[in-house]
Amino acid sequence: MNVSRASAAARSVRPGRLCAAVLLAGGLLLAAVPAVPAQDGSAEPSGPIPLFPPTVSPGAADDTAPAAPVPDEVPRAPSYEDIEINRLGELDPESLGILGPEHGGLGADAWADSDRPAIEAWLRDLPGDLASPSLRRLAVRLLLSSAKPPARTAAQDASPTMADAVAAAQETDFLRLRAERLYALGELAGLNRLLGLVPQRIEDPWLARARVDGLLLAGRDRDACGQVAAGIARYPQELYWAKAQVFCQLIAGQTDQALLGLDLLREQAPDSDPAFFRLANGFAGAGAGEAAAVELTPLNLAMLRKSGGTVPEEAAAGASPPLLHGIAGLAGGDPAVQATAVERLVEIGALPGERLAGAYGAIEFTGAELGDALAEAEQGDGVRGRALLYQAANRESLTVTRAEILRAAFLAAEDAERAGAMAGAAMPLIDELAPSAELAWFAPLAARALYRAGQFERAGAWLSVLRLESQRQPDAQSAYAALRPLERLAGGPEPLAGGSAPDRGLLLFVLSRALGQEEDLAGVETGDDRAAQALDRLPQLLALGDAAAAGRRGETVLLSVVSLGPAAPADSHPLALGYAVSALSAVGLGGDARALAIEAALAAGL
C-alpha cells in the first residue's frame, strides 16, 4: 500500500466504525454505532444499525438521497451517439468528460473535497476486468463524467525545482489516469470520444498511443492513421509509431514504402515484435495470418482484420477487455471465435445484447441441427451450442416450443456463467412471449432474465403468473417463494414474511438491510462461509463510509468498486457488499445500489 492511500485509510478509521466491521467466527457482530449527522444537518436516531456504514439508517436509503427517487429500472449505460460535444474555449484538460448530469454523469462537483493523492492511488487500483456489469457501469460513468478534478495538495503545488516538462505532464495526469482505466475496462467508445476532446497541444506519450489503439480496436483505421504523422513527429524514437506507419501505408496501398519501413524496423529492433513482422509480410503478400494470444496487440489485431486472419479460440477466452473488441471485429476464420469475444463483452456490459444476437446468428448450422436443437445442444458445445439454441428459438413460431428452447438456452448460459449475455441477446424473443398460465413453467427463467436486464416491472408480471398458479401447483408455489427475495430487493412493496426464507442466509439479510428495508428475517442463518473471510479491503471500506457520510459522490463510487474488487459481487464478503450498497444509496445512487444488490442476489441463487 502506498503512503497516500494508507494515510487516507488511517484518517477514516474511527472507533465507532471499527465496531461495526468486527466479525465473529461463523457470523457477524451487530454492534451499535454512534449517530451520524444526516445530510440536512440533523442527527439520525441512535441505536443498533447493523451491517452498513454509518451513512444511512434502515428505511432511509432512498429518503435521504439528494437525487431523484430510485427508478424501477436499472440505470442504463450511456449512449454516446446521443451526446453532442461542443468545444467552448480552453478548458482544464483534467476536467474533460463526455457525460454531464443529463447523460448519466456524476456532476461537476463529483470530486469536491476529496483527497487527491488518495483518489489517484485508488484509481490505479481500479480493476480492469470487472466481473460485475453494475460496478463496471458505475466506474465508466465516473471516469467519463465532466468534473473538476480533486484539488492538489500544498505539497503537490510546491514544486519550485520541477522542470517545465514535469509541470506540463501534471496538466493531464488525472485525465491520463481516467483514460488508462477506461482502456483497461474495454470502454472504447467512451475512451475514443474523450480522447477526441484532448487539445492538440497536450504532449503525453501514453495518451497519444491510446488515441491510435482505441481507434484501431474499434475498426476506425482511417481516423487512427490520421494521428500517426503527429505521433512520429513528436516521438520519433518510439518504435510504436514506425510500426503504425507501416500499417497505415499497407492499408493505403503504399506497399513499397511499407516494406522499406519494415526493413528499417528489422535493423533497429529485429526481435521487438515477431508477430508484427510476420503479419505485415503476410498482409503485403495478400495473405491471411494467425496470431497466438500472447502476441495480440491492437496493431496486430488490426493487421489480422484487414488481411482476413483469425486467432485461436483460446485467445478469445483469455484476452483482456480492450483486445476482445479487436477479436470481435475479425471477419475471417471461425465465427465462433468472434462470438466468444462478443459474449464476454456483453456479459460484462461493454457491448449491447444485439451485438451478441448478431454474432450468434453468424454461426452457420444445418437445417437438421436447427430442427433438433435441444438434442444437439445437450452435447455441450460451448458457444456454438448456445448460438444454436438462440437461432432455433429465433426461428420458432410456436409459443410453447420457443419458450422450451429459450429455457434450455438460459440454463446452458447459466451453467457457463453467460446468463447476462444471453439475457441481452434474447430479450426481444422474451418480449414476444406474454406471461400466461400456459407458460408458468417458463416463468422462473423469464423472471431471472428480466431481473438481469433490469426490467423489474416485466419480471413482476411473470411472478404474478407464479403467484396465481401457486394456489393449485406446488411447483409454482415453490418457484414463487424462491423468487420473492428478488421481487423485494427490486422494490416490491410486500416485506418478506418472517422465517419465509431461512435458507437464504447472510446475503439476503445484508442486502435487504443495506437497501433500508425493514424485514422480519428471524431464523435466518448467518453462518455463511463468507462471514469468516478476512476483510482484505477494510481500509477502503472505512474510507467508503466516510466518503458517503460526507456526500463525496465520486469518491464513494470509486471506493465501492475498489473495495469489492474484480470478482463477482456475490463472491465478496457480505459486509463489504452491504457497505457498497448502502453507501451508493446514501449519495443519491439508489438505482445503482439496487442493481448491484439484485446482481449479487442472482449470482448467489436467490
N, C-alpha and C positions, 0 to 999 in steps of 0.2 A: 504494500500500500504506500502511495507516495505521501509526502508530507502534507500537501494541501488537503487531500481527501481525508487523511487521518485527523487533521485539525478540525475540519468541518464536522466530522462524525463526533469528535470529542465535545464540541460545543453543544451538540444535540443531545447528549446523554444527561438525563435528569433522573433523580431518584424515583419520581412517580412513573416515568416512562419505563424504567427497568423492571419495576414490579409487574407491569402489565405484560412484559415479554418473558417472564420467568416460566420455564417449562418444567413440569414434573414428569418423572418417568411414567410412561403409559398414559399421560393425559396432560391437561393444561391447568395452571393455577389461575383461577379467575380472580384477579386482585382488583381492589378499589384503586382508582386513580383520582387525583385532585381535579376539581372543577377547572375547566378551561374556558377562557373568555370566548363567547360566541362572536361571530363576525360583526354583529351590531354593537359590540362592546359589553353586553350583558354576560352574566355567568350562567353556564349550564348547571342544573341541579347536581349536587354532589351525590355520590353513591356508586355502587358497583357498575362499571362499564366494561363488560368483558370483550376481549378479543380484538378490539380495534384501537388504532391510535387515538389519543385524546383530542380528536378534532371534531367529532360528531357523535351525538348520542343516539341511542336506539329510537327509531321513529322520526328522526330529523335528518336523515341522509339527504332527502331531496328538499326538505323545507328550508334548510339553511343555505342551500346553494345559491350563489349570486346570479346564476344564469337561468334560462328557461327551465320549466319542469322536465322531468325525464321523458323522452319521447317513447312511443310504443315500439318503434323500430330501432334496430342497431344503427348507429351513425355510419354512413357510407364513406368510403374512401373518396377523396375529392376527384372530380372530373376536370382534368387540366384543359380539356378542349373548351370548356365554358369560361375559362378565366382569361380576361383581357389584361394585358400588361402594357402600361404606358410609362415611358421614361419622363420623369418630372424633374429634370436637372440633376445635379450631382448629389448623390446620397451617400451616407456612410455604407461602404461595401458590406460591413459586418451585419448590418440590419436588413440586408436584402432578403426578400422572400416572395413567394408567388401566392401565398394564401393569406388573405385578410379574414376578419371575423365572419364575413358573409359567405366565405367559401370553406369554412372549417378551420381557419387559423385560430390560434390561441390568444390573439390580441397583441397590440404594440407594446404592452407593458408586461408581457408574459415573464420576462426575466427580471422584473423590477425587484430590487432589494436582495437579489441572490448573490452569493459569494462567487466571484468569477473563477478563482483557482479551483474551487471545489466543482463548479459546473464543468469546467474544462476537463478535469480528471474523470468525472462521471461520464461525460460524453465519450471519452476514449474507451471507457468500459462498456459502452452500449453495444450489446451483441449484434452481429450482422445477420446470422442465420437464425432468426427468431422463429420458434415453432408456433407461436401464438399469433393468429391473424388480428386479434383485438389489440394486443400490445404493439404489433407492427404498425397497425393503422394509427395508433396514438403517437408512436415515435415519428412516423412520416409527417403527420400534421404538425408536430412540434418542430421538426427540422426544416420544414418548408414555410413556417409562419414568418410573416414580415413583422419583426420585433426588434426593438432596441436591445443590443447585447448587454450582458451584465457589465456593470461599471468596473473599470480597472481599479485595482487597489493602489494605495500610495506607493507601495514597493514596486509595483509594475510600472507606474508612471515615472518614478525617479530613476532614470537611466542615463545620466549625463555621459557615461562612457560608451554608450551604444552607438554604433555606426549608423549612418543614414539608411543603409541597406537593411539593417535589422529592424529599424523603426518602420521602414516601408513594409517589411514582411509582417509586422504585427498588425498592419492595417487590415489584413484579411485572415488572421489566424483563427478567429472564431468562425468565420464563413467557411474556411477550409475544414475545420473540424466537423461542421454540419455536413458539408459535401462528402467528406470521407465516409461518414456513417450512412448517408443516403446511398452511396455507391455500394457499400457493404451489404445494405438491406436489399439491393437489387431494384431500387426505386428509380429506374432510368428515366421515365417520362418526366417526373418532377425534377430530377437532377439536371436533365438537359435544359428544362425551362429556366431553372435557377441559374445555371452557369451562363445562359444566354444573356442574363442581366449584368454580369460582371463587367465593369468598364475595361476597355482595351488597355488602359494604362497600367492595370494591375499586372505585376510580374510575379507569378507563383508557378514553379515548375509542375507541382502536382495538379493544380487546377487546370493548367494548360493541357496536360496529358489526359486528365479526366474529361475535358471537353470532347476530345477526339474519341477516347474509348467509349464514352457513353453513347455517342452518335453512331459509332461502328456497331455496337451491340444492338442498337435499335434499328439497324439496317439503313441508316441515313448516310450513305457513303459520300455523296456529293457535299453535304454540309460538313462532314468530318474532314474531307480533303481541303475544304476551304480554309481550315485552320492550320494546315500543315506548313505553309510558307512562313507564316508568322512564327511558328514554333521553331523552325530551322534557323530563322534569323536571330531569335532570342537565345536559343540553347543549342548552338552548333556542335557542341562536344557530346551531346547525348545521342546514343545510337538509336533510341526510340524514334526520333524524328527522321533519321535517314531511312529506317525501315518503313515508316509510314509513307514517306515519299515514294519508295519503291512500289508499295501497294497502290497508291494513287496513280502512279504512272502506268501500272499494269491495267487498271480498270479504264484508264483514258486511252488505251491502245498504244501507249508510248513504250513499246516493248524494248527497243534498243537502249533507251535511257534507263529503263528499269534493270536490264541485265548488267549495264555498266555500274549502276548503283550497287547491285548485288556483289559484283567483283570487288568493289571498294570495301564493302562491308566484310567480306571474307578476309581481306587483307588486314583490316582493323581488328576484327574480333571473330576469328573463324569458328570458335566454339560457343559463341554467345547464345545462339538460338537455332539449333539444328533443324527443328520443325519448321521454322520460318523459311530457311533456305530451301528445304525440300518442297514446301508448299508453293513458294514463289516460282521455283523451277517448273513445277507441275503446272501452275497457272500460266506461265509464259508459254508452255508447250501445249496448252489447251487440254490438259489432263486433270482429272479429279484427284484429290488427295485424301488422306486419312490421318488423324492425329490422335494420340493417346491422351488420356485425361491429364497426365502430368505436364503435357505440352500445351495445354489450352491457354490462350491469351486472346484478348479482343481482336488484335490484328490477325492472328492465326485463324480464328473463327470467321472473321470477315473474308479471309482468303478462301476458306473452305466453302463459305456461302456462295461466293462468286464463281467458284470452279465446280460447284455441284458435288462437293465432298461431303463426308459424314464423320461421325465419331462413334466409338463403341458405345453400346447401351449402358455399360457400367460408368462411362464418363458422365452421362446424363443423370445417373442415380447419385453420384457423389460430387457434382460440381457445385460451386458457390452460387448464390442467387444471381449476381450480375452475369456470370458466364452462362447460367441457364437461359438467359434471354438470347444469347448468341446461338446456343444449341437449338432453341425453339425456332430460330429463324432459318435453320438449314433446310434446303429444299431437296437435297439428294439423299440417297440411302433409304434405310428403313424408317417409315413414318412413325413407327412405334417409339423410336428414339426421341423424335420431336415431341410426341405425346407424353413421354415420360417427363421431359423437361417442363412442358406446359402444365402438366398435372401438379408437379411440385410447386410451380409458381402460383397456380390458382389456390392450392391448399394453404399457402402462407398469406394469400391476399395480395400478391404482386401483379396478378393479371385477373381480368374478369372471367366469369364462368363461360361466357360464349366462346372465348378462345379455346377452351378445352373441348367444348362441343364440336368446334371445327376440327381440332386435332384428332378427336375420336373418329369423326366422320371421314378423315383422310386415310384411315387404315382400311384396306380392302379385305372383304370377306366374300366367300361364295354364297350363292343362294341357299345351298344346303346348310351351311353354317348358321346363317341368319334364321333359317326356318327351324333350327333345333338349338337355339342359342342357350337355353337353360342347361341342356345336357353338355353342350360344348364348353360352356363357362365353368362347369364343375371340374374341368381338368386343371383349373388354377393357372391359367396362362397370363398372369400378371396384368399389365396394362392392356394387352390385346384382349384378354377376357373381359375386362371392364368396358373396353370400347365396343366389343361385340354385343354385350348386353345393352349398352346405350343405343347403338344403332338399331337393334331389334325392337327396343321399346319405342324408338322414334318412328319406326315404320308401321307399328301395330295400331290398328284402328279400333279393335275391341277393347273396351274399358277395362274389364276384369283381367284380360290377358296382359295388357300393358302394365297394369298395377303389379301383376305377378312378376313380370320381367324386371320392373323397376325395384321391386322388393329384393330380388336376387342381386341387382346391381348395387344397391345400397349396402347389403350385407357383405358383399365382396369388397366394397370400398372401405367399410368399417374395419374389416379384417386387415386391410393393407394400410390403415391409417390415412386414407384418402377420402374420408366421408365428406369433408368440407368441399373438396374439389368436385366430387360427384354431385353434391347438392347444387353447386353453382352451375354445372353443366346441364343438369336435368331439371332445373327449376321450371322452364317453360313446359316440360312434359307433365310435371305435377300440377301446374296451373290448369291444365286441361282436364284434370280429374276432380270432380265435385265430391266433397265429403258426403258419404251416404252410409246407411246401414249395410248395404251390399259390400262395401269396402272396409268394414270395421277391422278386418284382419290386417289391412294395409295401413290403418291409421297410426299405429305407433311409429313406424318408419317415416311416414309422411310428416308427422309432427316433429320428429327429431331433425329431419332435413330442413324444415321451415324454421325451427329454432336456430339451427346453424346459420341459416341465411338471414337471421334477424327479423323474420316476418312473424312476429308474435301473434298478431290477430288471426292470421290464417292458420297458424298452428293450433290456436284455440278452437277453431272450427272443427278440426279433426278430433280434438279432445272432447268436444261436445258429443260427437258421434259415439266415442267410447263410453262417455258418461251415461248416455241414454241406453246403449246396448248392455251396459254392465248390470242392468236390472234383470236381465234374463240370460246373460252369457258370463260364466265365471272367468273365462279368459279375458274378456273385455274389461271386467271389473279389476282384475289384477294388473292389466296393462294400464288402465287409467290411474290406479293407485301408484304405479311406478313412475308415471309422468307428472303427477301432481307437484312434486318439488320444482320441476322446470316451469310449470304454469305459475307457481307462486313467485319464483325468482324473477320471472318476466313481468311481474307487477300485478298478478292476479289478485283479486280483492279478498278471496277467502283464505284465511290462515290455515296452515296445516293442523289437523287435529292432533291433540296430544297422544303420543305413542303411535301415531299412524305410520311412522317410518323409522322404527327403532334401528333398522339395519343401515340407515343412511349415514350414521356416524358423524364424525367430526366435521367433514367438509360441509354438509348441509347446515349444520349448526353455525359454522363460521360465516358462510355466505349469507344466510338469512339475517344474521345479526349485523353483519357489516353493511348490508343494504338498509338497515334501520327497521327491520321487520320484527315485530313482537310475536314470537311463535311459542307455543307450548310444546317444547321438544323434550318433555320429561321422558326418561327412559332411553334417550339416545346414548349409544355407547361412544365414548370419546377415546377409547384405547386404540386409535388409529396408529399404524406403524409410523406414519409420517410425523406424529407428535413427538416421537423420540429422536427425530433427526436434529442435528445441530443447526442452529440458525447461523449459517455461514455469513450471511449478509446483514447481521444485526446492526452494524453502524449505519448502513444505508437505510434500514427500516426506521431507526430512531430519527435520522435526519429527515426521512419522509414524513414522520409525524409532525415535526417542527414546520416543515415547508407547508403542509396542508393547513396547520393551525394558523399560520401567518398569511395564508391565501396566495402563496407564491406558485402560481399555476404552472409555469414552465418547469420549475424545479420539481414540483410534485409529479408531473408526467414523467420526467426523466428518471426520477428515483423509483417510480412504480415499475418502470421497465427494467432498470438495472437491478433492483432488489429481487425481482422474480427470475431474472436470468434467461438464458436461451431455451430452456426446456419448456414443455407444455405447462400451463398454469396448474393443472391438476397434479403435476409432479412436485410442485413447490410445497414448502412447509405450510400447513393450513394458516398459521398465524401470519406468515408473510403475505399470503393471498388475501386474508382479511384486512391487513393493513392497506394493501394497494386498493382494494375495492372501496373501503371506507374513505381513504384519502382522496381518491378521484371524485367521489360524491361530494366531499366537503368543499372542493374548489369549483363546483358547478359542472362537473363532467359526469353526471348521474347516468346518462345513457351509455357512456363508455364503461362505467363501472358495472352496470347491469350486463352489458355484453360480455365483459370479462368473466363475471360470475357464472353466466349461463354456459360460456365456453368451457370453463373448468368443470361444471356440473355434467355436461355432456360427455366430456372426456373421461370422467370418473364413473360413468354409467348410471348417473342419477336419472 
